[in-house]
Amino acid sequence: MSTPADPTSPEPANLAALQAVRLREIGAYLRQVRLDQQQTIEAIAQATFIQVYQLKAIEIGDIQALPQAIYVQGFIKKYAIALGLNGQEIAAGFPVERA
């Protein structure tokens, strides 16, 4: 008999759906903070070394335009830090599959 999966860890099929939802939420939040601070997406790209198209994909929640989830989590962290936010905390809201 196999060991049950960690109940706090989403199933792979559910993980993708959860990632899509969380990316939309986090992206909308980061976009709003950026606009409130009157920063351009180009300025964030320069500060983070993340491509503009990837930042735009984060803001609109387009997970298909982004690389693997672990990289997206790193992008979220860097983006949040560039806005003066707690990048670790915000990035932790985007679930990734743990080995």
C-alpha positions as CSV (number, residue, x, y, z in Angstrom):
1,M,0.0,0.0,0.0
2,S,1.4,3.4,-0.9
3,T,1.8,6.3,1.5
4,P,-0.9,8.9,1.1
5,A,0.1,12.2,-0.5
6,D,0.6,15.3,1.6
7,P,-3.0,16.6,2.1
8,T,-1.7,20.2,1.9
9,S,-0.1,19.6,-1.4
10,P,-2.5,19.9,-4.4
11,E,-2.7,17.1,-6.9
12,P,-0.9,17.8,-10.2
13,A,-4.1,18.4,-12.2
14,N,-5.4,20.7,-9.5
15,L,-2.0,22.3,-9.1
16,A,-2.1,23.7,-12.7
17,A,-5.6,25.2,-12.1
18,L,-4.5,26.6,-8.7
19,Q,-1.4,28.1,-10.3
20,A,-3.5,29.8,-13.0
21,V,-5.9,31.3,-10.4
22,R,-3.1,32.4,-8.0
23,L,-1.1,34.0,-10.9
24,R,-4.1,36.1,-12.0
25,E,-4.6,37.3,-8.4
26,I,-0.9,38.0,-7.7
27,G,-0.4,39.6,-11.1
28,A,-3.4,41.9,-10.7
29,Y,-2.1,42.9,-7.3
30,L,1.4,43.6,-8.6
31,R,0.1,45.6,-11.5
32,Q,-2.1,47.7,-9.2
33,V,0.8,48.4,-6.9
34,R,3.0,49.3,-9.9
35,L,0.4,51.7,-11.2
36,D,-0.2,53.2,-7.8
37,Q,3.6,53.9,-7.6
38,Q,3.5,55.3,-11.2
39,Q,6.2,53.0,-12.4
40,T,6.4,51.7,-15.9
41,I,6.7,48.1,-16.8
42,E,9.9,48.9,-18.6
43,A,11.4,50.3,-15.3
44,I,10.5,47.1,-13.5
45,A,12.0,45.1,-16.3
46,Q,15.3,47.1,-16.0
47,A,15.3,46.7,-12.2
48,T,14.5,42.9,-12.2
49,F,16.1,41.8,-15.5
50,I,12.8,40.1,-16.4
51,Q,11.6,40.5,-19.9
52,V,8.7,43.0,-20.4
53,Y,6.6,40.3,-22.1
54,Q,7.0,38.1,-19.1
55,L,6.1,40.8,-16.7
56,K,3.0,41.5,-18.8
57,A,2.1,37.8,-18.7
58,I,2.4,37.8,-14.9
59,E,0.2,40.9,-14.6
60,I,-2.6,39.4,-16.8
61,G,-2.2,35.9,-15.4
62,D,-1.1,34.3,-18.7
63,I,0.6,31.2,-17.4
64,Q,1.0,29.7,-20.9
65,A,3.4,32.5,-21.8
66,L,5.7,31.8,-18.9
67,P,8.4,29.2,-18.2
68,Q,8.1,26.5,-15.5
69,A,6.4,27.3,-12.3
70,I,9.5,27.5,-10.2
71,Y,10.8,30.3,-12.5
72,V,7.5,32.1,-12.3
73,Q,7.7,32.0,-8.5
74,G,11.2,33.6,-8.7
75,F,9.9,36.3,-11.1
76,I,7.1,37.1,-8.7
77,K,9.5,37.5,-5.9
78,K,11.8,39.8,-7.9
79,Y,8.9,41.8,-9.2
80,A,7.5,42.3,-5.7
81,I,10.9,43.3,-4.3
82,A,11.3,45.9,-7.0
83,L,8.0,47.4,-5.8
84,G,9.2,47.5,-2.2
85,L,7.0,44.6,-1.2
86,N,7.8,41.4,0.7
87,G,8.8,39.3,-2.3
88,Q,9.2,36.1,-0.3
89,E,5.7,36.3,1.1
90,I,4.0,37.1,-2.1
91,A,5.9,34.5,-4.1
92,A,5.0,31.9,-1.5
93,G,1.4,32.5,-2.6
94,F,2.2,30.9,-6.0
95,P,2.2,27.2,-5.5
96,V,5.0,25.0,-7.1
97,E,5.4,21.3,-7.1
98,R,7.9,20.2,-4.5
99,A,10.1,17.2,-5.1
